[in-house]
Amino acid sequence: MIQVKVKNIGLDSLTGSPILILADVNNEEDVYPIWIGVSEAEGIIIKQSGVETPRPLTYDLMKNIVETLGGNVKKVAIIDHKDNAYIAEIVIEKEGKEISIDSRPSDAVNIALRFDAPIFLDENVVKKVNIREIKGGNLENERTKSVDEPEKYTQDTDVEKDRELEEFRKLLENIRPEDFALKPDDKNKERG
């Protein structure tokens, strides 16, 4: 299991479906895309943008219920992939006991964001995309920071980041949900 964080919400150019982009907390070049529903994407966007609503929305209500019952979300995890759907769990701690609740990844992530709980995933379940590999670069060719030219480095770095983002956007435009569905043979190869 690796710890991830919400990097962004993208859109599938073919279907218009939102894509939740999770990034490895130790290497943001490794991202894990998961197709989610519109309302779940809105929940993530609302929470990340800091928008306050006059009344609790669904995920805020769920947080209020868990807290009122004396629980706290310890973590969430994406743990399996069955029948073309990802399986997640929400781990709630109450009175020293852990309770695992079956969940969709998008709901689990929404809850994790509201509790500031860590998000984990089994990297054998969700296919990893490495931005650096996609653009064809490698670490040895990267420019290293020079103490003598910090301004130039900053400008070069910003240009590089813009280029990386543009290439990643192009990748997302051509990506399909089927590209990330693991076949039984693939799953066994990755685990073995």
Backbone bond lengths (Angstrom), bond angles and torsions (degrees), N, CA, C in turn:
res aa  C-N    CA-C-N  psi(-1)  N-CA   C-N-CA  omega(-1)  CA-C   N-CA-C  phi
1 M - - - 1.450 - - 1.526 109.02 -
2 I 1.319 114.88 135.38 1.453 119.51 176.16 1.524 108.83 -118.44
3 Q 1.310 115.67 151.58 1.453 119.48 178.02 1.519 108.91 -88.56
4 V 1.323 114.96 136.28 1.462 121.39 -179.62 1.525 109.41 -128.62
5 K 1.325 114.56 168.54 1.460 120.39 174.08 1.518 108.32 -137.40
6 V 1.313 115.99 161.42 1.462 119.91 177.75 1.520 107.89 -73.70
7 K 1.325 115.46 119.39 1.463 120.45 178.46 1.519 110.86 -92.56
8 N 1.343 116.03 -41.87 1.456 119.29 -174.06 1.522 109.97 -171.18
9 I 1.318 115.07 168.50 1.463 122.40 168.33 1.518 105.64 -117.74
10 G 1.331 116.90 124.73 1.455 121.54 177.76 1.516 109.98 -113.50
11 L 1.322 116.65 -179.95 1.457 121.73 176.95 1.516 109.65 -126.39
12 D 1.319 115.80 134.93 1.452 121.72 174.06 1.518 107.05 -73.70
13 S 1.327 117.64 119.61 1.464 121.10 -175.31 1.526 112.78 -67.47
14 L 1.325 117.70 -23.83 1.466 119.81 -179.72 1.521 112.33 -83.17
15 T 1.336 116.81 -42.27 1.461 120.25 -174.54 1.522 113.07 -105.20
16 G 1.324 117.41 -17.32 1.456 120.65 -175.64 1.517 112.83 77.62
17 S 1.335 117.08 4.09 1.466 121.39 -179.34 1.521 110.76 -73.93
18 P 1.335 116.21 141.27 1.463 118.73 175.54 1.524 110.84 -68.32
19 I 1.322 115.94 146.73 1.458 122.52 176.64 1.522 107.59 -121.60
20 L 1.322 115.82 120.86 1.457 121.58 175.40 1.522 107.47 -82.21
21 I 1.324 116.79 120.70 1.460 121.54 179.90 1.524 108.14 -102.94
22 L 1.329 115.86 111.60 1.458 121.74 176.61 1.519 108.15 -100.87
23 A 1.326 117.06 139.47 1.463 121.62 -179.43 1.517 109.86 -120.00
24 D 1.316 115.84 140.22 1.464 122.19 174.74 1.525 107.97 -59.54
25 V 1.338 117.59 128.29 1.469 119.78 -177.91 1.523 111.92 -66.02
26 N 1.331 117.87 -22.97 1.463 121.23 -179.82 1.516 113.37 -94.02
27 N 1.332 117.51 -12.81 1.460 121.30 179.94 1.527 108.28 -155.25
28 E 1.325 116.33 92.74 1.462 120.36 -175.08 1.525 113.45 -68.19
29 E 1.338 117.38 -6.91 1.462 120.29 174.69 1.532 110.76 -72.06
30 D 1.334 116.47 -23.67 1.460 121.28 178.19 1.515 109.28 -91.77
31 V 1.328 115.59 115.52 1.461 120.38 -179.42 1.522 109.97 -121.62
32 Y 1.323 114.86 154.81 1.459 122.75 -176.89 1.525 107.93 -129.71
33 P 1.336 117.69 103.96 1.461 120.46 -179.02 1.531 112.02 -85.72
34 I 1.336 115.01 139.03 1.466 121.62 176.34 1.527 107.38 -135.73
35 W 1.331 116.44 127.16 1.460 120.89 178.02 1.520 108.01 -75.81
36 I 1.355 115.97 132.94 1.461 120.89 -177.56 1.529 109.66 -133.56
37 G 1.314 116.73 174.77 1.459 121.91 178.77 1.518 112.17 -82.62
38 V 1.319 115.40 164.39 1.464 121.96 -177.72 1.529 111.05 -64.41
39 S 1.327 118.34 -46.89 1.468 119.40 -176.61 1.531 111.34 -66.34
40 E 1.331 116.79 -34.86 1.467 120.03 177.21 1.526 110.52 -67.66
41 A 1.333 116.45 -39.57 1.468 120.47 176.74 1.526 110.39 -63.85
42 E 1.327 116.43 -41.56 1.465 120.04 177.94 1.525 110.76 -60.75
43 G 1.338 117.24 -40.06 1.459 121.04 178.35 1.519 111.80 -60.17
44 I 1.324 116.70 -42.31 1.468 121.52 179.05 1.523 110.09 -66.89
45 I 1.326 116.70 -45.58 1.462 121.07 -178.80 1.528 110.96 -62.96
46 I 1.318 117.13 -43.63 1.461 121.12 179.40 1.521 110.43 -60.42
47 K 1.329 116.85 -45.87 1.462 120.00 -178.91 1.523 111.07 -65.33
48 Q 1.326 117.53 -45.34 1.461 120.46 -177.16 1.528 112.96 -69.78
49 S 1.317 116.85 -27.02 1.462 119.06 -179.56 1.523 111.91 -83.66
50 G 1.339 116.75 -9.99 1.461 120.22 177.86 1.521 113.90 78.59
51 V 1.327 117.53 15.98 1.464 121.25 179.69 1.530 109.28 -69.50
52 E 1.333 115.53 130.38 1.460 121.17 176.71 1.525 108.14 -97.42
53 T 1.325 116.68 129.95 1.458 120.42 178.37 1.533 109.04 -101.64
54 P 1.330 117.39 150.29 1.460 119.56 -177.40 1.536 112.88 -65.44
55 R 1.304 117.15 -30.07 1.463 122.70 178.97 1.522 107.74 -128.88
56 P 1.344 117.82 153.21 1.470 118.97 -178.79 1.532 112.09 -64.91
57 L 1.328 114.97 132.70 1.459 120.30 172.51 1.533 108.05 -82.25
58 T 1.299 117.67 177.57 1.464 122.05 -172.66 1.527 113.69 -52.02
59 Y 1.330 117.63 -48.99 1.468 119.51 -176.37 1.527 111.68 -72.37
60 D 1.324 116.57 -30.45 1.463 119.97 175.63 1.533 109.30 -69.39
61 L 1.330 115.83 -38.87 1.467 120.81 176.38 1.527 110.16 -61.71
62 M 1.343 116.28 -43.95 1.467 119.85 178.61 1.534 110.47 -60.65
63 K 1.320 116.51 -40.31 1.467 120.12 177.82 1.523 109.97 -62.20
64 N 1.335 116.84 -45.67 1.462 120.90 179.35 1.531 111.61 -59.65
65 I 1.328 116.90 -40.10 1.469 121.10 -179.88 1.525 110.19 -64.77
66 V 1.341 117.08 -48.97 1.470 120.85 -179.18 1.526 110.04 -59.28
67 E 1.326 117.15 -46.60 1.463 120.37 -178.93 1.531 112.28 -66.27
68 T 1.337 117.41 -40.43 1.466 121.28 179.53 1.521 111.15 -63.34
69 L 1.330 116.49 -32.81 1.468 120.85 178.70 1.530 112.33 -84.49
70 G 1.323 117.04 4.83 1.465 121.23 175.28 1.510 115.30 86.60
71 G 1.313 117.00 17.97 1.459 120.17 -179.23 1.516 112.47 -105.74
72 N 1.311 114.92 169.61 1.459 122.90 176.04 1.526 107.84 -147.32
73 V 1.320 117.07 137.70 1.461 119.89 178.78 1.523 107.92 -77.76
74 K 1.336 114.76 118.27 1.468 121.21 -179.16 1.521 111.08 -81.98
75 K 1.346 116.26 -41.33 1.470 121.42 179.78 1.515 108.63 -168.62
76 V 1.327 115.59 165.88 1.455 121.43 169.16 1.525 106.91 -128.95
77 A 1.327 115.93 154.03 1.464 119.71 -178.18 1.523 110.64 -148.29
78 I 1.324 114.79 140.62 1.470 121.51 172.18 1.517 104.73 -94.65
79 I 1.334 116.39 114.23 1.458 120.60 -165.66 1.523 115.96 -115.31
80 D 1.331 117.96 -16.81 1.464 117.82 -175.22 1.525 110.28 -157.76
81 H 1.338 114.70 169.51 1.461 122.40 177.84 1.524 106.75 -140.58
82 K 1.333 116.67 112.84 1.464 121.29 -179.01 1.523 109.76 -134.05
83 D 1.317 115.84 139.70 1.464 121.58 176.58 1.528 112.19 48.76
84 N 1.313 115.84 45.57 1.466 123.18 177.73 1.530 114.01 63.84
85 A 1.340 116.50 24.96 1.467 120.95 177.81 1.528 109.25 -135.15
86 Y 1.314 115.55 141.49 1.460 120.47 176.63 1.525 109.54 -82.67
87 I 1.321 115.43 146.56 1.460 122.54 -179.97 1.524 107.63 -115.66
88 A 1.320 115.69 131.44 1.465 120.24 178.40 1.528 108.33 -126.84
89 E 1.319 114.01 169.12 1.456 119.33 173.99 1.523 108.93 -139.04
90 I 1.317 114.05 146.77 1.460 121.64 174.66 1.521 105.43 -108.32
91 V 1.327 117.12 125.06 1.466 120.87 -179.84 1.529 108.08 -103.53
92 I 1.334 114.29 114.14 1.457 121.56 -179.75 1.517 108.61 -104.92
93 E 1.309 115.58 135.29 1.461 121.06 177.57 1.526 107.82 -105.52
94 K 1.331 115.27 127.57 1.465 120.87 178.46 1.513 108.57 -143.23
95 E 1.308 115.42 122.59 1.473 122.29 178.41 1.527 111.96 51.28
96 G 1.334 115.81 43.64 1.459 121.44 176.66 1.524 114.94 79.39
97 K 1.308 117.87 -0.17 1.466 121.29 179.20 1.524 109.51 -110.67
98 E 1.342 114.88 147.50 1.462 120.18 176.86 1.521 109.90 -102.43
99 I 1.323 114.97 133.69 1.456 121.76 177.89 1.522 106.76 -118.76
100 S 1.336 117.66 123.72 1.469 121.91 178.25 1.518 109.17 -99.21
101 I 1.324 115.46 129.87 1.461 121.28 -178.69 1.525 108.50 -120.12
102 D 1.339 115.56 127.69 1.460 122.47 177.49 1.524 109.45 -62.61
103 S 1.328 116.55 140.42 1.451 120.18 -175.31 1.521 111.22 -155.62
104 R 1.313 115.30 161.23 1.461 120.58 166.82 1.521 106.55 -81.07
105 P 1.335 118.61 149.12 1.465 120.19 179.67 1.528 113.50 -56.41
106 S 1.325 117.08 -40.76 1.470 119.56 -177.55 1.527 111.39 -64.01
107 D 1.328 117.46 -38.84 1.459 120.41 177.21 1.526 110.51 -69.33
108 A 1.329 116.49 -41.99 1.466 120.69 179.61 1.526 110.72 -61.27
109 V 1.322 117.34 -43.18 1.468 121.20 179.74 1.528 110.08 -64.82
110 N 1.326 117.38 -42.57 1.463 120.57 177.55 1.526 111.02 -58.55
111 I 1.320 116.73 -43.18 1.473 120.99 179.22 1.531 109.64 -66.78
112 A 1.323 117.38 -44.89 1.471 120.91 179.95 1.524 110.82 -57.20
113 L 1.324 116.94 -42.85 1.461 120.41 -179.92 1.524 111.57 -61.49
114 R 1.319 117.04 -37.17 1.458 120.40 -178.63 1.527 112.84 -75.13
115 F 1.316 117.23 -23.54 1.462 120.98 178.26 1.532 112.28 -102.58
116 D 1.320 117.31 1.33 1.466 121.38 -172.97 1.525 110.49 52.78
117 A 1.326 115.97 39.47 1.465 122.38 -179.16 1.525 109.51 -92.35
118 P 1.330 116.92 149.21 1.466 119.29 178.28 1.532 111.86 -68.73
119 I 1.333 114.92 149.86 1.463 123.00 179.15 1.523 107.32 -114.23
120 F 1.326 116.38 128.88 1.461 121.58 179.00 1.516 109.41 -122.50
121 L 1.317 115.74 159.19 1.461 119.74 170.93 1.512 109.71 -148.75
122 D 1.311 113.12 151.56 1.460 120.72 174.36 1.521 105.98 -83.48
123 E 1.331 117.25 112.75 1.465 119.61 -175.02 1.522 113.04 -68.90
124 N 1.326 118.14 -8.01 1.460 120.88 173.18 1.525 111.19 -83.94
125 V 1.312 116.77 -9.62 1.461 121.86 -177.94 1.522 111.08 -97.30
126 V 1.333 116.96 -46.15 1.462 122.09 -178.67 1.522 108.24 -104.16
127 K 1.319 116.32 124.22 1.456 120.81 -176.74 1.523 111.46 -68.94
128 K 1.326 115.30 131.06 1.463 122.42 -178.62 1.524 110.50 -84.21
129 V 1.330 115.15 142.44 1.452 121.97 172.49 1.522 105.96 -121.24
130 N 1.329 116.83 126.65 1.455 119.78 178.00 1.516 108.61 -104.58
131 I 1.320 115.71 117.28 1.461 121.42 -176.65 1.524 110.67 -58.25
132 R 1.313 117.77 -41.00 1.467 122.23 -178.24 1.536 110.62 -62.73
133 E 1.332 116.52 -41.16 1.467 119.47 179.78 1.522 111.02 -67.87
134 I 1.320 116.01 -36.35 1.462 120.19 -178.51 1.522 110.72 -64.29
135 K 1.307 116.52 -42.62 1.464 118.32 -178.11 1.521 112.19 -81.08
136 G 1.339 117.94 -5.00 1.454 121.23 174.43 1.510 114.67 82.74
137 G 1.300 117.65 11.05 1.458 120.19 -179.79 1.513 111.42 -88.67
138 N 1.317 116.71 173.46 1.450 119.80 171.61 1.519 109.08 -144.85
139 L 1.304 116.58 163.87 1.459 121.60 -173.55 1.525 113.01 -63.64
140 E 1.318 118.29 -32.33 1.458 120.16 -176.79 1.520 112.52 -68.21
141 N 1.326 118.11 -26.98 1.452 120.81 -179.34 1.520 113.57 -87.63
142 E 1.325 117.11 -4.70 1.456 119.75 -178.85 1.518 110.73 -69.84
143 R 1.304 115.48 145.11 1.464 121.49 177.20 1.521 108.10 -74.45
144 T 1.296 116.99 134.45 1.460 120.54 176.92 1.515 109.15 -97.28
145 K 1.295 116.50 151.87 1.465 121.52 -176.55 1.528 110.58 -69.22
146 S 1.294 114.29 132.54 1.457 120.11 177.44 1.515 108.82 -107.11
147 V 1.305 116.59 132.41 1.461 121.16 178.58 1.519 110.08 -65.42
148 D 1.323 117.95 -30.32 1.461 121.84 -177.18 1.524 113.37 -73.56
149 E 1.325 118.12 -22.83 1.455 119.73 -177.35 1.529 112.05 -133.79
150 P 1.343 118.48 62.04 1.456 120.15 -177.76 1.526 113.17 -63.61
151 E 1.352 118.67 -36.09 1.454 120.30 -179.31 1.517 111.35 -65.69
152 K 1.321 116.64 -45.88 1.459 121.02 179.45 1.521 110.04 -62.09
153 Y 1.330 116.07 -40.57 1.466 119.62 178.88 1.525 110.36 -60.00
154 T 1.318 116.75 -45.63 1.455 120.92 -179.54 1.524 110.62 -60.69
155 Q 1.332 117.11 -44.34 1.457 119.76 179.08 1.518 111.08 -64.50
156 D 1.336 116.94 -44.40 1.462 120.73 178.27 1.527 110.88 -61.50
157 T 1.317 115.99 -41.24 1.459 120.39 -179.61 1.519 110.88 -64.36
158 D 1.346 117.70 -42.23 1.457 121.08 178.76 1.528 110.86 -63.15
159 V 1.321 116.63 -42.74 1.463 120.73 178.06 1.528 109.58 -62.39
160 E 1.316 116.48 -43.83 1.470 121.30 179.12 1.526 110.61 -61.83
161 K 1.333 116.89 -43.56 1.468 120.24 179.33 1.516 110.52 -62.68
162 D 1.333 117.16 -43.42 1.464 120.77 178.28 1.525 110.62 -60.49
163 R 1.338 116.21 -41.70 1.461 120.61 179.74 1.534 110.56 -65.36
164 E 1.337 116.21 -42.44 1.466 120.60 178.20 1.520 110.96 -61.71
165 L 1.332 116.94 -43.79 1.461 120.50 179.54 1.519 111.16 -62.83
166 E 1.326 116.66 -42.01 1.458 120.08 179.43 1.528 111.00 -63.72
167 E 1.325 116.88 -42.31 1.465 120.14 178.56 1.524 110.64 -65.42
168 F 1.324 117.04 -37.82 1.462 120.42 178.82 1.525 110.39 -67.26
169 R 1.341 117.07 -39.61 1.467 120.31 176.96 1.535 110.49 -61.07
170 K 1.342 116.21 -41.63 1.464 119.79 178.28 1.524 110.70 -62.64
171 L 1.334 116.52 -39.42 1.458 120.58 177.38 1.525 109.97 -61.43
172 L 1.331 117.37 -45.36 1.459 120.87 -178.53 1.521 112.06 -63.56
173 E 1.342 117.08 -31.15 1.458 120.36 179.84 1.527 111.97 -63.86
174 N 1.325 117.00 -29.58 1.465 120.57 -175.18 1.520 113.93 -104.85
175 I 1.299 117.08 4.40 1.452 121.02 -175.02 1.528 110.15 -86.65
176 R 1.322 116.73 145.82 1.463 122.57 178.96 1.519 108.39 -125.44
177 P 1.326 118.10 150.76 1.462 120.14 178.96 1.528 112.89 -54.70
178 E 1.320 116.40 -35.05 1.469 120.18 -178.27 1.526 112.24 -63.66
179 D 1.331 116.71 -23.83 1.463 120.33 -179.64 1.529 111.68 -64.39
180 F 1.326 117.16 -20.30 1.458 120.53 -175.15 1.519 113.18 -112.26
181 A 1.310 117.73 1.44 1.458 120.43 177.29 1.528 107.99 -80.02
182 L 1.311 115.76 121.17 1.464 119.86 179.61 1.525 109.50 -78.96
183 K 1.295 115.72 133.52 1.454 121.42 174.26 1.532 106.98 -84.12
184 P 1.328 118.81 154.67 1.472 119.85 -179.45 1.524 113.05 -51.76
185 D 1.340 118.11 -39.26 1.463 120.55 179.86 1.521 111.14 -65.51
186 D 1.350 116.77 -40.42 1.461 120.75 179.62 1.520 111.19 -63.43
187 K 1.311 116.41 -41.46 1.464 121.29 -177.98 1.530 109.92 -62.65
188 N 1.326 117.30 -42.35 1.463 120.79 179.56 1.531 110.82 -67.13
189 K 1.343 117.07 -39.26 1.466 120.13 179.28 1.514 110.79 -62.84
190 E 1.354 116.85 -43.24 1.462 119.69 -177.57 1.512 111.88 -68.23
191 R 1.305 118.37 -33.42 1.472 120.80 179.87 1.507 112.64 -80.06
192 G 1.325 116.58 -27.19 1.464 120.57 -175.11 1.449 110.14 -93.96
